[in-house]
Amino acid sequence: TLICMDVLEHIEPLEIEETVKALASLSNHALIGIANHSDKWRGVQLHLIQQGSLWWESLLSRYYHSISSLYQSKRFFVFEVKS
């Protein structure tokens, strides 16, 4: 099982497809946690992708066949995904 927590929202938007595809190639089962809120350090936005859970589910569904929401709030999502 691959565990990816609080990482994907830091990826450049133009690189997110390639990143999720690479994660899917590493393991057919993953737990993926994604923060969905602004996070600034010294005036620099650290969370480059701020999208709702449906946007993330749509993206993950391109690389995984099964997507289950394990936890969801306005500020954080956790998905279990399987290929």
PEFENVEN-V465849 format. One record per helix or strand of 2 or more residues. SS is the DSSP state (helix for helix, strand for strand). FROM is the first residue (numbers start at 1). TO is the last residue. If there is no record, write none. Layout:
ss=SS from=FROM to=TO
ss=SS from=FROM to=TO
This chain:
ss=strand from=2 to=5
ss=helix from=8 to=10
ss=helix from=13 to=26
ss=strand from=29 to=35
ss=strand from=40 to=41
ss=strand from=44 to=45
ss=helix from=53 to=61
ss=strand from=66 to=72
ss=strand from=76 to=82
